[in-house]
């Protein structure tokens, strides 16, 4: 029924982003667990989050979270709105547009410090 159409891609992306969020939660538990080894170990671990590679992964997480949440609302509408299945393709396009429009400003703030862009972040105190 969905072979190659928006429903198949929506389903696949929803599963992938769900697994990505789960992976992030596992990493976050380990990250917070570094506190058990002292503040020096924790601070060294946290300093990794400022690197360009981890910022790119953070952007992937942000995009995945946005898509997963918007698509979750789409799935609720399909399940509980009588006309939802009829408009699922249009709603998928709306989900993608909302994800991209919401992602772009966040990407600026995440990647801005790497390129020296003014993001309003305070560095080194007030």
C-alpha positions in Angstrom: 0.0 0.0 0.0 2.8 2.5 0.9 5.5 1.1 -1.3 7.7 4.0 -2.2 5.1 6.7 -1.2 5.0 9.2 1.6 3.5 6.8 4.1 6.5 4.4 3.7 9.0 7.2 4.1 7.1 8.6 7.1 7.1 5.3 8.8 10.8 4.6 8.1 11.9 8.1 9.3 9.7 7.8 12.4 11.5 4.6 13.4 15.0 5.9 12.6 14.4 9.1 14.6 12.9 7.1 17.4 16.0 5.0 17.6 18.2 8.1 17.4 16.4 9.6 20.4 16.8 6.4 22.3 20.6 6.4 21.5 20.9 10.0 22.7 19.1 9.1 26.0 21.6 6.3 26.6 24.5 8.6 25.9 23.0 11.2 28.2 22.8 8.7 31.0 26.5 7.9 30.6 27.3 11.6 30.3 25.5 12.4 33.6 27.1 9.3 35.1 30.5 10.9 34.6 29.7 13.0 37.7 30.4 9.9 39.8 34.0 10.1 38.7 34.6 13.6 39.9 34.2 17.1 38.5 37.4 16.9 36.4 36.3 13.8 34.5 32.8 15.3 34.1 34.2 18.7 32.8 36.5 16.9 30.3 33.5 14.8 29.0 31.3 17.9 28.7 34.0 19.8 26.8 33.5 17.3 23.9 30.0 18.9 23.3 31.7 22.1 22.1 33.6 20.3 19.2 32.4 20.6 15.7 31.8 16.8 15.3 29.5 16.6 18.3 27.7 19.8 17.2 26.9 18.1 13.9 25.5 15.1 15.9 23.5 17.6 18.0 22.0 19.0 14.9 21.1 15.5 13.8 19.4 15.0 17.2 17.5 18.3 16.9 16.3 17.4 13.4 15.3 14.0 14.5 13.4 15.2 17.6 11.6 17.8 15.5 10.6 15.3 12.8 9.6 12.7 15.4 7.4 15.1 17.3 5.7 16.6 14.3 5.2 13.2 12.7 3.7 11.9 16.0 1.1 14.6 15.8 0.4 13.6 12.2 0.0 9.9 13.3 -2.5 11.0 16.0 -4.4 13.0 13.4 -4.5 10.0 11.1 -5.7 7.7 13.9 -8.3 10.0 15.4 -9.5 12.3 12.6 -11.9 10.5 10.3 -10.4 12.3 7.2 -6.8 11.8 8.4 -5.9 8.9 6.2 -7.2 10.8 3.1 -4.8 13.7 3.9 -1.8 11.8 5.1 0.3 12.7 2.1 -0.4 16.4 2.6 0.3 16.1 6.3 3.6 14.4 5.6 4.6 17.4 3.4 3.5 19.8 6.2 5.6 17.7 8.7 8.7 18.0 6.5 8.2 21.7 6.0 7.7 22.3 9.7 10.8 20.3 10.5 13.0 22.2 8.1 11.6 25.6 9.1 12.0 24.8 12.8 15.5 23.3 12.3 17.2 26.1 10.4 17.2 28.7 13.3 18.4 26.0 15.7 21.2 25.0 13.4 22.4 28.6 13.3 22.7 28.6 17.1 24.3 25.2 17.3 26.9 25.7 14.5 27.4 29.4 15.0 30.2 29.2 17.5 32.1 26.8 15.3 32.2 29.5 12.5 32.5 32.4 14.9 29.0 33.7 14.1 27.4 35.9 16.8 24.8 33.7 18.5 24.3 35.6 21.7 26.0 32.8 23.7 28.1 34.1 26.5 31.6 32.7 26.6 33.9 32.9 29.5 31.4 34.4 31.9 29.4 37.7 31.8 
